Amino acid sequence: MIASSLYPRLIEPRIREALADTPVVLVAGPRQAGKTTLVRQMATHGMRYFTLDDQLTLLSALDDPVGMIRSLDCAVIDEIQRAPQLLLAIKKSVDEDRRPGRFLLTGSANLMTLPAVADSLAGRMETLALLPLSQSELQGSTANWIDAAFAGSLLKVVTPMVGMALVETVLQGGYPEAISRTGARRRTVWARQYIDALIQRDVRDVAAIDKLDQLPRFLRSLALVSGQMCNYTQLGGQVGLDSKTAARYAGVFEQMYLLKRVEVWARNRLKRVVKTPKLQFIDAGLLATLLDLGVAEVQQDRSRFGSLLETFVYGELLKHSTTAEGDYRLLYYRDVDMLEVDVVIENTAGQLIGVEVKAAATVKTSDLRGLKKLASVAGDQFRMGVLLYDGTETMPLGNDLWAVPLSTLWGHYEIDFLQNNPNI
């Protein structure tokens, strides 16, 4: 995890806050995202470190979880999903001693989807997500795009990135090991081996799956529909799975932080909104590998880059949501007239910001149809519509709509554009 230590992680202050008042803190996210490096850097004096990737430690945890935890005052335990029975032992320990910051855990699977785990540590554990490196972390920006937008501000482009520079950034993804590789071919080799290792080893920590040989083909089928509504009957049929099994396998990949199912935004009174969730991969670099998409393929057929760019933007916004001051949900909008908004960000007050992604440098009136429809349907809840495009200028498009460079996702705070606009 050499590369991740070179960049400050924006989630670190949140982890320190949690350790100051919560007995158990879980840092969850995909393998190789930088969790181990971060928690080892943050471990306080006197905290013992264990990794359940070590076979002897794992054997001890599985054979005698209570005995292992009973001997510990404070500890870092890496890859806790490999022995979830440790969590019940941790519950017993912290019920006897509720000092904050006693256990700092990492997990490469979403353990909170398991009812027994969620119930056992309710009120005792805080979970924070560490995803692959964001462009903000790579570019040294601490500004949060989502917080700024809901405060009526757009970020200022510090490092313009357009054209092929943007393509290369999207294809690179955010995994520290991939970024540390010297070229595209070496990154692809790493990504393929990473995916193979997840399927061959880590899937077993999450679910009992009989036919692992079906998973690589199914994952590639999911990659082909990233950013689209998911039809599990159709997806499963391509690899010989029924719809229930296909949905369960997709859920396994979601637990492992490879992808997310994105719910549709709807107001209760709406009857015309399509209710089917869509799938989004979290890392555009891994998605590009699954699609065999590189710089040469994008140059030959630019249309293939559009859905990959949407995945990249979704991933960046998801990372912003994990480090934001506010609490946000990422949704999407689509109605029966086929009008769609790629990402709808909703805050706890129900206010919305619509984000549409465009892989071109020119903006047309037709690009705004989805945002305009969302604005009309959402009414007073609609704060702003943003069309992120492959350009360098921020331009007002009327009625709380803006064309904004993709590079603002890793920009710095800018207060000029919106705070003087009485409509925001």
Helices and strands as residue ranges (DSSP letters): G 3-6, H 12-21, E 24-28, H 35-42, E 48-51, H 55-63, H 65-70, E 75-78, G 80-82, H 86-96, E 103-107, G 111-113, H 115-120, E 125-129, H 135-139, H 145-150, H 163-172, H 176-180, H 184-197, I 198-202, H 203-206, H 214-224, H 232-238, H 243-255, E 259-262, E 278-281, H 284-290, H 295-300, G 302-304, H 305-323, E 328-334, E 340-347, E 352-357, G 365-368, H 369-378, G 379-381, E 382-389, E 395-398, E 401-405, G 406-410, H 416-419
